[in-house]
Amino acid sequence: MLKRQLKASGNMESIKRIAARRSQGEDALQVADMVAGAILRSVTTEDHSWYGPIRGKVMLWEYVCDESPPS
């Protein structure tokens, strides 16, 4: 489903392969999953209790509706 949506939006050119993996036993994947969950919760429910403490460590660029994304 994700691959289909990325292709439809034209955002597939830099992605070579998408694979589903279990995070059990893979620490880096568990961390990425937790960070993604914290970001999702922050955006969808405005609950910043999990994302707030790590925001400064993971923030490279933050989209604001009135700004253009970096090129």
N, CA, C and O atoms as a CHARMM CRD file, in Angstrom:
* protein
*
  284
    1    1 MET  N      0.81700  -1.19000   0.00000 PROA 1      0.00000
    2    1 MET  CA     0.00000   0.00000   0.00000 PROA 1      0.00000
    3    1 MET  C      0.86700   1.26300   0.00000 PROA 1      0.00000
    4    1 MET  O      0.61100   2.19200  -0.76500 PROA 1      0.00000
    5    2 LEU  N      1.88900   1.29500   0.85500 PROA 2      0.00000
    6    2 LEU  CA     2.77200   2.45500   0.90800 PROA 2      0.00000
    7    2 LEU  C      3.48200   2.65400  -0.42300 PROA 2      0.00000
    8    2 LEU  O      3.57800   3.77300  -0.92800 PROA 2      0.00000
    9    3 LYS  N      3.97700   1.55300  -0.98400 PROA 3      0.00000
   10    3 LYS  CA     4.68700   1.63700  -2.26600 PROA 3      0.00000
   11    3 LYS  C      3.76800   2.19300  -3.35500 PROA 3      0.00000
   12    3 LYS  O      4.19400   3.02000  -4.16100 PROA 3      0.00000
   13    4 ARG  N      2.51600   1.74400  -3.38200 PROA 4      0.00000
   14    4 ARG  CA     1.55000   2.21800  -4.36700 PROA 4      0.00000
   15    4 ARG  C      1.29500   3.72400  -4.20400 PROA 4      0.00000
   16    4 ARG  O      1.23200   4.45800  -5.19000 PROA 4      0.00000
   17    5 GLN  N      1.14800   4.17500  -2.95600 PROA 5      0.00000
   18    5 GLN  CA     0.90900   5.59200  -2.70100 PROA 5      0.00000
   19    5 GLN  C      2.11600   6.44000  -3.09000 PROA 5      0.00000
   20    5 GLN  O      1.95800   7.52400  -3.65400 PROA 5      0.00000
   21    6 LEU  N      3.31300   5.95400  -2.79400 PROA 6      0.00000
   22    6 LEU  CA     4.51900   6.69500  -3.16400 PROA 6      0.00000
   23    6 LEU  C      4.66500   6.79200  -4.67900 PROA 6      0.00000
   24    6 LEU  O      5.04300   7.84000  -5.20300 PROA 6      0.00000
   25    7 LYS  N      4.36600   5.70100  -5.38500 PROA 7      0.00000
   26    7 LYS  CA     4.43300   5.73000  -6.84500 PROA 7      0.00000
   27    7 LYS  C      3.42200   6.71700  -7.40900 PROA 7      0.00000
   28    7 LYS  O      3.73800   7.48300  -8.31900 PROA 7      0.00000
   29    8 ALA  N      2.20900   6.70300  -6.87300 PROA 8      0.00000
   30    8 ALA  CA     1.14900   7.58500  -7.36100 PROA 8      0.00000
   31    8 ALA  C      1.49400   9.05200  -7.13200 PROA 8      0.00000
   32    8 ALA  O      1.12300   9.90900  -7.93400 PROA 8      0.00000
   33    9 SER  N      2.19900   9.34500  -6.04500 PROA 9      0.00000
   34    9 SER  CA     2.54500  10.73900  -5.74700 PROA 9      0.00000
   35    9 SER  C      3.85300  11.17200  -6.41100 PROA 9      0.00000
   36    9 SER  O      4.22400  12.34300  -6.34200 PROA 9      0.00000
   37   10 GLY  N      4.55500  10.23100  -7.05600 PROA 10     0.00000
   38   10 GLY  CA     5.80200  10.56700  -7.73700 PROA 10     0.00000
   39   10 GLY  C      7.00000  10.65500  -6.81600 PROA 10     0.00000
   40   10 GLY  O      8.01600  11.24500  -7.18100 PROA 10     0.00000
   41   11 ASN  N      6.90200  10.07700  -5.62400 PROA 11     0.00000
   42   11 ASN  CA     7.98100  10.14300  -4.63700 PROA 11     0.00000
   43   11 ASN  C      8.78200   8.85600  -4.53100 PROA 11     0.00000
   44   11 ASN  O      9.42200   8.62100  -3.50600 PROA 11     0.00000
   45   12 MET  N      8.76400   8.02800  -5.54600 PROA 12     0.00000
   46   12 MET  CA     9.42800   6.73300  -5.49600 PROA 12     0.00000
   47   12 MET  C     10.82700   6.76200  -6.09500 PROA 12     0.00000
   48   12 MET  O     11.54000   5.76400  -5.99600 PROA 12     0.00000
   49   13 GLU  N     11.24700   7.85100  -6.70600 PROA 13     0.00000
   50   13 GLU  CA    12.52200   7.85500  -7.43400 PROA 13     0.00000
   51   13 GLU  C     13.74600   7.61700  -6.55000 PROA 13     0.00000
   52   13 GLU  O     14.73500   7.06300  -7.02900 PROA 13     0.00000
   53   14 SER  N     13.71400   8.01100  -5.29300 PROA 14     0.00000
   54   14 SER  CA    14.88600   7.82100  -4.44100 PROA 14     0.00000
   55   14 SER  C     14.79200   6.55800  -3.57600 PROA 14     0.00000
   56   14 SER  O     15.73400   6.23300  -2.85200 PROA 14     0.00000
   57   15 ILE  N     13.66700   5.85100  -3.64700 PROA 15     0.00000
   58   15 ILE  CA    13.48000   4.64100  -2.85100 PROA 15     0.00000
   59   15 ILE  C     13.61300   3.43400  -3.76600 PROA 15     0.00000
   60   15 ILE  O     12.86600   3.29200  -4.73400 PROA 15     0.00000
   61   16 LYS  N     14.56400   2.57100  -3.45400 PROA 16     0.00000
   62   16 LYS  CA    14.80100   1.39800  -4.28900 PROA 16     0.00000
   63   16 LYS  C     13.94600   0.20200  -3.85500 PROA 16     0.00000
   64   16 LYS  O     13.44000  -0.54500  -4.69200 PROA 16     0.00000
   65   17 ARG  N     13.79100   0.03000  -2.53800 PROA 17     0.00000
   66   17 ARG  CA    13.09100  -1.15100  -2.04000 PROA 17     0.00000
   67   17 ARG  C     12.44200  -0.84800  -0.70200 PROA 17     0.00000
   68   17 ARG  O     13.03400  -0.16100   0.13200 PROA 17     0.00000
   69   18 ILE  N     11.25100  -1.34300  -0.48800 PROA 18     0.00000
   70   18 ILE  CA    10.56800  -1.23600   0.79600 PROA 18     0.00000
   71   18 ILE  C     10.38000  -2.65700   1.31700 PROA 18     0.00000
   72   18 ILE  O      9.84300  -3.51500   0.61600 PROA 18     0.00000
   73   19 ALA  N     10.82200  -2.90100   2.53900 PROA 19     0.00000
   74   19 ALA  CA    10.71100  -4.24000   3.11500 PROA 19     0.00000
   75   19 ALA  C     10.07200  -4.15200   4.49400 PROA 19     0.00000
   76   19 ALA  O     10.39300  -3.25800   5.27800 PROA 19     0.00000
   77   20 ALA  N      9.17900  -5.06800   4.78400 PROA 20     0.00000
   78   20 ALA  CA     8.59500  -5.17100   6.12000 PROA 20     0.00000
   79   20 ALA  C      9.50400  -6.06300   6.95800 PROA 20     0.00000
   80   20 ALA  O      9.89200  -7.14800   6.52300 PROA 20     0.00000
   81   21 ARG  N      9.83600  -5.60800   8.14400 PROA 21     0.00000
   82   21 ARG  CA    10.73300  -6.37000   9.01800 PROA 21     0.00000
   83   21 ARG  C     10.18500  -6.35500  10.43600 PROA 21     0.00000
   84   21 ARG  O      9.53600  -5.39100  10.84200 PROA 21     0.00000
   85   22 ARG  N     10.43700  -7.39100  11.17400 PROA 22     0.00000
   86   22 ARG  CA    10.10200  -7.42000  12.60100 PROA 22     0.00000
   87   22 ARG  C     11.20800  -6.68500  13.35200 PROA 22     0.00000
   88   22 ARG  O     12.39200  -6.87100  13.07300 PROA 22     0.00000
   89   23 SER  N     10.81100  -5.85500  14.30000 PROA 23     0.00000
   90   23 SER  CA    11.81200  -5.07100  15.02000 PROA 23     0.00000
   91   23 SER  C     12.43700  -5.84600  16.17700 PROA 23     0.00000
   92   23 SER  O     13.43500  -5.40400  16.74500 PROA 23     0.00000
   93   24 GLN  N     11.86500  -6.99100  16.53300 PROA 24     0.00000
   94   24 GLN  CA    12.41400  -7.78500  17.63400 PROA 24     0.00000
   95   24 GLN  C     13.84500  -8.20600  17.31000 PROA 24     0.00000
   96   24 GLN  O     14.09800  -8.86100  16.29900 PROA 24     0.00000
   97   25 GLY  N     14.75900  -7.82600  18.16500 PROA 25     0.00000
   98   25 GLY  CA    16.16000  -8.18400  17.95900 PROA 25     0.00000
   99   25 GLY  C     16.94000  -7.17800  17.13600 PROA 25     0.00000
  100   25 GLY  O     18.15000  -7.33400  16.96800 PROA 25     0.00000
  101   26 GLU  N     16.28900  -6.16000  16.62100 PROA 26     0.00000
  102   26 GLU  CA    16.98500  -5.13500  15.84400 PROA 26     0.00000
  103   26 GLU  C     16.78400  -3.78700  16.54500 PROA 26     0.00000
  104   26 GLU  O     15.77100  -3.11600  16.34900 PROA 26     0.00000
  105   27 ASP  N     17.76600  -3.40600  17.36200 PROA 27     0.00000
  106   27 ASP  CA    17.64400  -2.22000  18.20400 PROA 27     0.00000
  107   27 ASP  C     17.40000  -0.94100  17.41600 PROA 27     0.00000
  108   27 ASP  O     16.55800  -0.12900  17.80000 PROA 27     0.00000
  109   28 ALA  N     18.12300  -0.75600  16.32300 PROA 28     0.00000
  110   28 ALA  CA    17.96400   0.48000  15.54400 PROA 28     0.00000
  111   28 ALA  C     16.56100   0.58100  14.96000 PROA 28     0.00000
  112   28 ALA  O     15.99800   1.67400  14.89400 PROA 28     0.00000
  113   29 LEU  N     16.00100  -0.52400  14.54400 PROA 29     0.00000
  114   29 LEU  CA    14.64800  -0.52700  13.99900 PROA 29     0.00000
  115   29 LEU  C     13.62100  -0.23800  15.08700 PROA 29     0.00000
  116   29 LEU  O     12.62500   0.43900  14.83400 PROA 29     0.00000
  117   30 GLN  N     13.85400  -0.74300  16.29100 PROA 30     0.00000
  118   30 GLN  CA    12.96400  -0.44900  17.41300 PROA 30     0.00000
  119   30 GLN  C     12.98500   1.04300  17.74400 PROA 30     0.00000
  120   30 GLN  O     11.94000   1.64000  18.00300 PROA 30     0.00000
  121   31 VAL  N     14.16600   1.63700  17.73400 PROA 31     0.00000
  122   31 VAL  CA    14.28400   3.07700  18.01500 PROA 31     0.00000
  123   31 VAL  C     13.56000   3.88400  16.94600 PROA 31     0.00000
  124   31 VAL  O     12.81900   4.81600  17.26200 PROA 31     0.00000
  125   32 ALA  N     13.77300   3.52600  15.68000 PROA 32     0.00000
  126   32 ALA  CA    13.09900   4.23400  14.58300 PROA 32     0.00000
  127   32 ALA  C     11.58900   4.10900  14.71300 PROA 32     0.00000
  128   32 ALA  O     10.87300   5.07900  14.46400 PROA 32     0.00000
  129   33 ASP  N     11.09100   2.95100  15.09200 PROA 33     0.00000
  130   33 ASP  CA     9.66300   2.71900  15.26800 PROA 33     0.00000
  131   33 ASP  C      9.11600   3.57700  16.40800 PROA 33     0.00000
  132   33 ASP  O      8.03800   4.16000  16.28500 PROA 33     0.00000
  133   34 MET  N      9.85200   3.65500  17.51200 PROA 34     0.00000
  134   34 MET  CA     9.40600   4.46400  18.65000 PROA 34     0.00000
  135   34 MET  C      9.39700   5.95700  18.31000 PROA 34     0.00000
  136   34 MET  O      8.47200   6.67600  18.68800 PROA 34     0.00000
  137   35 VAL  N     10.42100   6.41700  17.60100 PROA 35     0.00000
  138   35 VAL  CA    10.48200   7.82800  17.20500 PROA 35     0.00000
  139   35 VAL  C      9.33200   8.15400  16.25800 PROA 35     0.00000
  140   35 VAL  O      8.67800   9.18600  16.40800 PROA 35     0.00000
  141   36 ALA  N      9.08200   7.27400  15.27900 PROA 36     0.00000
  142   36 ALA  CA     7.96800   7.48900  14.35400 PROA 36     0.00000
  143   36 ALA  C      6.63700   7.52200  15.10000 PROA 36     0.00000
  144   36 ALA  O      5.77100   8.34100  14.78900 PROA 36     0.00000
  145   37 GLY  N      6.47200   6.64500  16.07200 PROA 37     0.00000
  146   37 GLY  CA     5.24700   6.63800  16.87500 PROA 37     0.00000
  147   37 GLY  C      5.09000   7.91200  17.68600 PROA 37     0.00000
  148   37 GLY  O      3.98300   8.43700  17.80200 PROA 37     0.00000
  149   38 ALA  N      6.18300   8.41700  18.25000 PROA 38     0.00000
  150   38 ALA  CA     6.13500   9.65900  19.02400 PROA 38     0.00000
  151   38 ALA  C      5.77000  10.83900  18.12700 PROA 38     0.00000
  152   38 ALA  O      4.99800  11.71000  18.52800 PROA 38     0.00000
  153   39 ILE  N      6.32100  10.86900  16.91800 PROA 39     0.00000
  154   39 ILE  CA     6.00600  11.94400  15.97300 PROA 39     0.00000
  155   39 ILE  C      4.53700  11.85700  15.56300 PROA 39     0.00000
  156   39 ILE  O      3.83900  12.87100  15.54300 PROA 39     0.00000
  157   40 LEU  N      4.06500  10.65700  15.23900 PROA 40     0.00000
  158   40 LEU  CA     2.67000  10.48200  14.83900 PROA 40     0.00000
  159   40 LEU  C      1.72400  10.93200  15.94300 PROA 40     0.00000
  160   40 LEU  O      0.75500  11.64600  15.68200 PROA 40     0.00000
  161   41 ARG  N      1.99800  10.51900  17.16700 PROA 41     0.00000
  162   41 ARG  CA     1.13300  10.91300  18.29200 PROA 41     0.00000
  163   41 ARG  C      1.14900  12.42400  18.49200 PROA 41     0.00000
  164   41 ARG  O      0.11700  13.02400  18.79300 PROA 41     0.00000
  165   42 SER  N      2.31200  13.03600  18.32600 PROA 42     0.00000
  166   42 SER  CA     2.43400  14.48400  18.47400 PROA 42     0.00000
  167   42 SER  C      1.61500  15.22000  17.42300 PROA 42     0.00000
  168   42 SER  O      0.96200  16.22100  17.71700 PROA 42     0.00000
  169   43 VAL  N      1.65600  14.71500  16.19800 PROA 43     0.00000
  170   43 VAL  CA     0.95500  15.37400  15.09100 PROA 43     0.00000
  171   43 VAL  C     -0.55100  15.12400  15.14500 PROA 43     0.00000
  172   43 VAL  O     -1.33500  16.04500  14.91600 PROA 43     0.00000
  173   44 THR  N     -0.96200  13.89800  15.44200 PROA 44     0.00000
  174   44 THR  CA    -2.38200  13.55700  15.36500 PROA 44     0.00000
  175   44 THR  C     -3.17600  13.92500  16.61400 PROA 44     0.00000
  176   44 THR  O     -4.36200  14.24200  16.51200 PROA 44     0.00000
  177   45 THR  N     -2.55100  13.89100  17.78500 PROA 45     0.00000
  178   45 THR  CA    -3.29500  14.16500  19.01900 PROA 45     0.00000
  179   45 THR  C     -2.80800  15.40900  19.74700 PROA 45     0.00000
  180   45 THR  O     -3.38300  15.80800  20.76000 PROA 45     0.00000
  181   46 GLU  N     -1.75000  16.01900  19.23200 PROA 46     0.00000
  182   46 GLU  CA    -1.10800  17.17800  19.87600 PROA 46     0.00000
  183   46 GLU  C     -0.61300  16.84500  21.28000 PROA 46     0.00000
  184   46 GLU  O     -0.49500  17.73000  22.12700 PROA 46     0.00000
  185   47 ASP  N     -0.32300  15.56600  21.52400 PROA 47     0.00000
  186   47 ASP  CA     0.28800  15.12900  22.77700 PROA 47     0.00000
  187   47 ASP  C      1.79500  15.09900  22.55400 PROA 47     0.00000
  188   47 ASP  O      2.30900  14.18300  21.91000 PROA 47     0.00000
  189   48 HSD  N      2.50300  16.08800  23.07700 PROA 48     0.00000
  190   48 HSD  CA     3.93900  16.22500  22.83900 PROA 48     0.00000
  191   48 HSD  C      4.77800  15.60200  23.95200 PROA 48     0.00000
  192   48 HSD  O      5.98900  15.81500  24.00300 PROA 48     0.00000
  193   49 SER  N      4.14500  14.83000  24.85100 PROA 49     0.00000
  194   49 SER  CA     4.87100  14.29300  26.00300 PROA 49     0.00000
  195   49 SER  C      5.97300  13.31900  25.59700 PROA 49     0.00000
  196   49 SER  O      6.98100  13.22000  26.29800 PROA 49     0.00000
  197   50 TRP  N      5.81300  12.59400  24.48500 PROA 50     0.00000
  198   50 TRP  CA     6.84200  11.65200  24.06000 PROA 50     0.00000
  199   50 TRP  C      7.79200  12.28000  23.05500 PROA 50     0.00000
  200   50 TRP  O      8.99100  12.00100  23.08700 PROA 50     0.00000
  201   51 TYR  N      7.28800  13.11400  22.17300 PROA 51     0.00000
  202   51 TYR  CA     8.13600  13.69700  21.13600 PROA 51     0.00000
  203   51 TYR  C      8.92200  14.89700  21.64300 PROA 51     0.00000
  204   51 TYR  O     10.04400  15.12900  21.19400 PROA 51     0.00000
  205   52 GLY  N      8.36000  15.65600  22.56100 PROA 52     0.00000
  206   52 GLY  CA     9.02600  16.85100  23.08400 PROA 52     0.00000
  207   52 GLY  C     10.45400  16.62000  23.55400 PROA 52     0.00000
  208   52 GLY  O     11.35300  17.36200  23.15700 PROA 52     0.00000
  209   53 PRO  N     10.68800  15.60400  24.39300 PROA 53     0.00000
  210   53 PRO  CA    12.05000  15.37500  24.89500 PROA 53     0.00000
  211   53 PRO  C     13.07300  14.95900  23.83800 PROA 53     0.00000
  212   53 PRO  O     14.27100  15.16400  24.03400 PROA 53     0.00000
  213   54 ILE  N     12.62500  14.38100  22.72400 PROA 54     0.00000
  214   54 ILE  CA    13.58200  13.93200  21.70500 PROA 54     0.00000
  215   54 ILE  C     13.60600  14.82500  20.46700 PROA 54     0.00000
  216   54 ILE  O     14.41500  14.60700  19.56500 PROA 54     0.00000
  217   55 ARG  N     12.73400  15.82100  20.41500 PROA 55     0.00000
  218   55 ARG  CA    12.58700  16.65900  19.22100 PROA 55     0.00000
  219   55 ARG  C     13.90300  17.28000  18.78000 PROA 55     0.00000
  220   55 ARG  O     14.22300  17.25500  17.59100 PROA 55     0.00000
  221   56 GLY  N     14.65900  17.82600  19.69000 PROA 56     0.00000
  222   56 GLY  CA    15.92700  18.46900  19.35400 PROA 56     0.00000
  223   56 GLY  C     16.96700  17.50800  18.78800 PROA 56     0.00000
  224   56 GLY  O     17.86900  17.92300  18.06000 PROA 56     0.00000
  225   57 LYS  N     16.84300  16.24500  19.11600 PROA 57     0.00000
  226   57 LYS  CA    17.80100  15.24900  18.63300 PROA 57     0.00000
  227   57 LYS  C     17.44800  14.69300  17.25600 PROA 57     0.00000
  228   57 LYS  O     18.32900  14.23200  16.53100 PROA 57     0.00000
  229   58 VAL  N     16.16200  14.73400  16.89000 PROA 58     0.00000
  230   58 VAL  CA    15.74600  14.14800  15.61900 PROA 58     0.00000
  231   58 VAL  C     15.32900  15.18400  14.58400 PROA 58     0.00000
  232   58 VAL  O     15.12500  14.83800  13.42000 PROA 58     0.00000
  233   59 MET  N     15.20100  16.42700  14.97600 PROA 59     0.00000
  234   59 MET  CA    14.68500  17.44200  14.06600 PROA 59     0.00000
  235   59 MET  C     15.76300  17.92500  13.09900 PROA 59     0.00000
  236   59 MET  O     16.76400  18.50800  13.51400 PROA 59     0.00000
  237   60 LEU  N     15.55400  17.68200  11.82900 PROA 60     0.00000
  238   60 LEU  CA    16.40700  18.23000  10.78100 PROA 60     0.00000
  239   60 LEU  C     15.68700  19.38200  10.09400 PROA 60     0.00000
  240   60 LEU  O     16.29300  20.40000   9.75800 PROA 60     0.00000
  241   61 TRP  N     14.38100  19.20500   9.88900 PROA 61     0.00000
  242   61 TRP  CA    13.57300  20.20800   9.21400 PROA 61     0.00000
  243   61 TRP  C     12.13200  19.96500   9.59100 PROA 61     0.00000
  244   61 TRP  O     11.67800  18.82100   9.61900 PROA 61     0.00000
  245   62 GLU  N     11.41300  21.02000   9.88000 PROA 62     0.00000
  246   62 GLU  CA    10.02100  20.87900  10.26900 PROA 62     0.00000
  247   62 GLU  C      9.14600  21.61600   9.27500 PROA 62     0.00000
  248   62 GLU  O      9.33600  22.80700   9.02600 PROA 62     0.00000
  249   63 TYR  N      8.18500  20.90100   8.70700 PROA 63     0.00000
  250   63 TYR  CA     7.27700  21.49800   7.72600 PROA 63     0.00000
  251   63 TYR  C      6.28300  22.41600   8.41100 PROA 63     0.00000
  252   63 TYR  O      5.64200  22.04100   9.39200 PROA 63     0.00000
  253   64 VAL  N      6.16400  23.62200   7.88000 PROA 64     0.00000
  254   64 VAL  CA     5.15100  24.56400   8.31600 PROA 64     0.00000
  255   64 VAL  C      4.31800  24.87400   7.07600 PROA 64     0.00000
  256   64 VAL  O      4.87200  25.12500   6.00600 PROA 64     0.00000
  257   65 CYS  N      3.01300  24.86000   7.20800 PROA 65     0.00000
  258   65 CYS  CA     2.12000  24.95400   6.04500 PROA 65     0.00000
  259   65 CYS  C      2.40800  26.14200   5.11900 PROA 65     0.00000
  260   65 CYS  O      2.16500  26.04000   3.91600 PROA 65     0.00000
  261   66 ASP  N      2.90500  27.23700   5.63000 PROA 66     0.00000
  262   66 ASP  CA     3.12500  28.40900   4.77500 PROA 66     0.00000
  263   66 ASP  C      4.55500  28.48000   4.21500 PROA 66     0.00000
  264   66 ASP  O      4.92500  29.48300   3.60500 PROA 66     0.00000
  265   67 GLU  N      5.35000  27.44100   4.41400 PROA 67     0.00000
  266   67 GLU  CA     6.71900  27.42400   3.89600 PROA 67     0.00000
  267   67 GLU  C      6.88300  26.36000   2.83000 PROA 67     0.00000
  268   67 GLU  O      6.14600  25.37400   2.80500 PROA 67     0.00000
  269   68 SER  N      7.83200  26.56000   1.96800 PROA 68     0.00000
  270   68 SER  CA     8.13200  25.56600   0.94200 PROA 68     0.00000
  271   68 SER  C      9.12600  24.55600   1.49200 PROA 68     0.00000
  272   68 SER  O     10.01800  24.91800   2.26000 PROA 68     0.00000
  273   69 PRO  N      8.98100  23.29100   1.10800 PROA 69     0.00000
  274   69 PRO  CA     9.95900  22.30300   1.57200 PROA 69     0.00000
  275   69 PRO  C     11.33800  22.58200   0.98500 PROA 69     0.00000
  276   69 PRO  O     11.44200  23.22300  -0.06100 PROA 69     0.00000
  277   70 PRO  N     12.39300  22.11200   1.63700 PROA 70     0.00000
  278   70 PRO  CA    13.73400  22.32500   1.10200 PROA 70     0.00000
  279   70 PRO  C     13.90700  21.56200  -0.21200 PROA 70     0.00000
  280   70 PRO  O     13.29500  20.51300  -0.41500 PROA 70     0.00000
  281   71 SER  N     14.73900  22.09400  -1.09400 PROA 71     0.00000
  282   71 SER  CA    14.93900  21.41600  -2.37700 PROA 71     0.00000
  283   71 SER  C     16.18800  20.57300  -2.37100 PROA 71     0.00000
  284   71 SER  O     16.50600  19.93300  -3.37400 PROA 71     0.00000
